Amino acid sequence: MSKAASLHPKGIEAGNHETYMRLALSLATKSPPKPTNYRVGALVLDIATNEILATGYTLELPGNTHAEQCCFQKLSEKYNVAPEYLSQALPDEVALYTTVEPCSKRLSGNTSCVDRILAIGKRISTVYVGVKEPEKFVSDNSSSRKLKDAGINVVHVGGLEEEILEVATAGHEEPA
């Protein structure tokens, strides 16, 4: 059984978006609190089988890695393909759950998460988002617009915003 599958809670009904978002939130808590990033959790779900294909959280893998990036790196390893070929390896329709809206710009110069999603294409049919990216580091996140323009659905999963923001901003300095 894969590491991701072992994290899959038994009995989650297909379409139970809040439960999948809660799982992503539990992953986010594993990220080290730092003043320079958000603690984000993400997972990739095969819609047809309701199987979690990969999970990730901020800084889980070496480098300045984002949660979505960690998922995609794990998928590349799982399917034994370079990241640019993930669109050919993934099941026909997958969903991405992420506690914070995917970034549209990386201050580090790394590829943004939205560009990574767009490179995979419509195999990712829907991105479920817990909260919009706060504007602390990058203002005017354009990822939702870019995804919608590419024909990828973006759905807000409501009800967990306060919890998500509390986890995401742990380690940030409080405003004076």
N, C-alpha and C positions, 0 to 999 in steps of 0.2 A: 504494500500500500504506500502511495506517495505521501510525502510530508504534508502537502496541501490537502489530500483526501483525508488524512488523519485529523485535520483540523475541522473537517466538515461535520457540523452537528447533525446527528441522525434526525430524520423526520422534518426537515425544513421543507415546507411546501413550495413548489415552484411559484414564483411571483411574490414571495414573502420578502419584500424589499427591506422592510425595517429590520428583520432578523439578519439579513446579509449585511446591512449597514452597521448593525451592532457588532457583528463579527469583525468588520473592517475597523471599527472603533477600538475593539479589544486589541487588534494588531497595532494600532497607532500608539497604544500605551507602552509598547515595547521599545519605541524609539526614544533615544536619550534626549532629555530636555535640554535645549540650547537656545540662546537668545537670537541666533541667526537663521533659524529655520522653523517651519511648522512640523509638528508631529502628525503624520498622516498615515492612515492604513488603507490598503486596497486589496481587492481580490478580483480574479477573472473567473467567470462562471460560464460553463457550456450550457446554453439555454435548453437544448434538446434533452440533455440527460440530467440537468440540475446538479452537475458535478463541478466542484471547485477545481480549476485547473492550476491555479497559482495564487499565492498570497504574497504580500510585501508590505513593508513599512519603511518610513524615512530612515536612511542610514543603516538599513539592515545589511546591505552588501558593501564591500569596500568602495571607497570614493565618496563623493558628495551625492549619494543616490537618493532619488525620490521614490516614494512607495510604488507608483505605477511603473517606473523604470525597473525596480526590483522584480515586479511581476513579469515584465517582458524578458528580463535576463533569465529568469527561471524557466520561462516558457521556451526560450531559445535552447537552453540546456536540455529540457525535457524532450523536445522534438528534434534535437541535434541539428539545428539550423542556425545560420547567422540571423541576427535580428531583422535584417532587411528582407528575409524570406519567411517571416512569421505568417504573413498573409496566406502563404501557400500551405502552411502546416496546421494552422488552427482549424477547429471544427467550423462548419459553415456559419454559425451564428453564436457569438459570445457576448457577454455583458461585462462591463467593468464597473465595479462599485468602488468609490473612493470617498473618503470622509470629507476631503476638501477638493474643490474644483481643480482640475488639472492645470498646472502652470502653463502660461502662454509665453513666458520669457524666463530665462535663467540668468541671474546676475553673474554666475560662474562662467557663462559662455557655453555650457553644456547644452545639448539638444533639449528643448522643452518637452514636457510630457504630452502636450497636445500634438506636437509634431510627431512624436513617437506613435501616438494613436492614429494619426492620419496616415502614417507610413504603413500601418497594418491594414488600413482601409475598412471597408464595410463588414469585414468579419466581426468587428466590434460594432454591433448594431445599436447598442444603447450604452450610454455612460450615466450611471446613477450617482448623484452628488449629494453629500450631506449638507455642505455649506459652500457659499461662494468664497473664493480666496480673499481674505482680508487684504487691504491695500497697504499694509505696513512695509513690505519690501518692494513690490511692483504694483503700480497703479494701473487701472484699466485692463484687467485680465480679459482677453478676447477669446479665450478657449471655447466657451459655449457657442459663441457666434461662428467660430471656425468649424466646430464640429457639426453644427446644424447646417451650415453652408455645404458641407461635404455629405450631407444626407445621414448623419449619425444622430440618433435621438439623444437628447440630454434631459434627464428627469431628476427633479429635486425630490429627495426623500425627506419629508418633513418630520418634525417631532424630536429630533436629537441635536438640534443646533447648539443649545447651551452646553451640553456634554462634549460635543465635538470641539467647540471653540476652547473649552477649558483644557482639554487634552492637547489640542493643537498649539496653544500658546504657552504651555507650561515651560518655564525657563526664561520667558521673556520678562524684561524689566517692566514693572508697573509704572504707568505715567505719573508724573509728579503732580 
